[in-house]
């Protein structure tokens, strides 16, 4: 697969990054805004996600149905998401429909109506979305872990917000937030597929004429300091959902790849230590895995498991033993080699998707302001040593930095019964 990367910074500070791939017929592109739920101030939790919803409720050029039909009528698709650190509007189309896709994305960002009636209706829609989330206890457990780890910092709040805060929001509040944050220096247009970078830049210059001035937010996020909290929520459910987490490295940290390998070895698949021990050997769980995420200044590494309420204490303690074992006993060369193959294979398979490549391009630009080829990334994974992975385990897996969220039919004193010293 021949790939040609290019980057252009426009006069208005908006960035355009692309990868040309001759062997495909499609183009994936996204308008990424370097703003997410962690940028929200007091009484704003959920506002970024709310804005994402409102962008699709109509513009000066298109009503909601016309927005949906604009790309679907030519075989493409359009969607969006809000994360903790960025918001993305994205599309996938055939190569000949690049201009249509860019016109729609720019229309959503430049010309949203924020109709007062739609604003009221969308509050109800988001309330239903929050209720739907409440029916997914594993998702709630993750939000509780973020709260246990980051407390009142915006990273500790759910991306979607809560019903009470959403109901209090006013239309002008959303418009002001957008004016303050959706500015050229914070926007990256990323594209991957069969395209000309020169044509892409010309179209972006023509269509993305946003605010040229970066206005400092009135609400600066507090310093990100990890806490060591244990949150137990008693709730009727068939399973008890448990998240155990630790603060980890930022996106650009040199040990990022060693930490990815650590996560892979512990809970990255059916051959991982946690899966083989707790599910295959002991039969304590159905679902168990490790996870890792990187932010601008910190990260999170952790383990999720769902189990019967009677198994909570032995299951959690077994997880803690596995976390301690990798610190104390280390790992063998074959285990590390397998983890590298798994990580590299996943990356290469993902690179066959223009959507994945577009997202990777944008994140590299947002977090590193640079590009790293997949070949370079694979080289860095290969360079990780066994000793480095063990060192990362010792740095991250510490009792004094451990945060826990437990959601299910358990007593609030369950945290006192578990032997946390096992870690």
C-alpha angles and dihedrals in degrees: 000000000000111000127184117191123202136172131195128183109205123219089256090057095250110139126223120194127176146170117209113213113184096191097068134067097210138076126210116197137171140187104220121195117199091227131097142148093299089067092060119110130211113313090012101091107139097016095117090053091045090054090050089057094047094052089069095049095083143305136209088269104035140032118220094270092048089051090054094044096046093082103015089060089061095043097263133114137225131201145142143209139194121219135180093268107018146024124218136195109192142178140185120206143153113277093256092059099059093113093051091051093049091047091055095045092048091045091056092051100039104035113033113149100205087204109205093230092049089047091058093045093049091056087063092047092052090047088057090047090053090049090051089052090052088060089060105071095180089060091048089052090058092051089048090052091053088052091048091050103039103022115192094355110113089249087065092059126086114261092229094052124216130288095248094054093043092051091054095053119109129213093243090054091060093046092051092047090052093048090051097046113023094074132137099258089056096050129090121183107203127185137177129184141051099344145122113244091208091055091044091054092047092052093046091050089050098047109026101068098153133156108306096204127083109217117199112240119252090223115058114196113247120251111287107243122166118234129202105227136150117210120192119185118186109216136154109257139136092242136028112239119211132187120186115188146173132193110260142181130307121251096263096045114129090229094056094106094046089053090050089054091049090053091047094052094047101043113346100120147332092304093053123114096248095047094046094046106038099032108025100032104029102022092219098133143024097204125034131148143144125242138193133191133180129215132183095271106009141011142206131237122184155134130250125200136166119205145151114286090244090057098050098099098044092041095050092045090051090053089051090051091053091050091050093045094060089051095048104032100027122201139282127251094251092054091052091046092052091049090052092051090049094049094045093045092051090050094048093047090049090050089066087072117080088206092057091046092050091051091048091051092051095046092050090052094045096046104029104018084223143082129250120189120227088243090057091047091051089050091054091050090051091050094058110111129214090242091054093054091050090047090052090050090054092047096048106032103069130141093223091057098042120121125187138192121191121183122180147062096325134117118259088240091066090099089060092053096053117089101232091176087078090082 
